[in-house]
């Protein structure tokens, strides 16, 4: 590796941008005919030849400050390569049927969908993007842990009951005892937030997490420091 920081800066590439959150979907048939507005398909008045499948995908993500934002796409499955060439293959690779996507915790990338247009404001060419699913997770805890690991940042944790021992720590600490303690300590501030600043609940939450209980109790300096600073 170069010892010159300018050489390192010159060789830096943009890494993949991944999104983590809960996905919500809706699917229905629509009627599309040139010169007419898109409508929900009505078999009583619309021709089957102009019946198409629309899938709406909303990805609900959470920022570091706790605020949320949504990435949404409405896709006509029979048009272009967006669905058949990007979204659906990513689902199949994960062994998921489109009907199983709603309310699942997932990670995804936003990749080019093959569509482009000229911006009316800037005049620049804009390339459309769509969902390419990377992984599915059994619950929010696992999803948030994966997000923290991907971006190499401490996990602030989801809004779950911290006294519930059924939620394990996101990952095992290193084998070295000093490194293991330091790794576990990184989760203490998150646990304090989840217990809403209650010392007794904080102590109980630590006791219910084996990977924390192996290193900390109410008398541990790290725990005392958090309680004292939080109570101030």
QUINORBEL-V567083 format. One record per helix or strand of 2 or more residues. SS is the DSSP state (A for helix, B for strand). FROM is the first residue (numbers start at 0). LEN is the number of residues. If there is no record, write none. Layout:
SS:FROM:LEN ; SS:FROM:LEN
//
This chain:
A:4:6 ; B:18:13 ; B:38:2 ; A:47:3 ; B:50:12 ; B:67:9 ; A:81:12 ; A:97:3 ; B:103:15 ; B:124:13 ; A:139:12 ; A:176:9 ; A:187:7 ; A:198:10 ; A:209:4 ; A:220:11
//
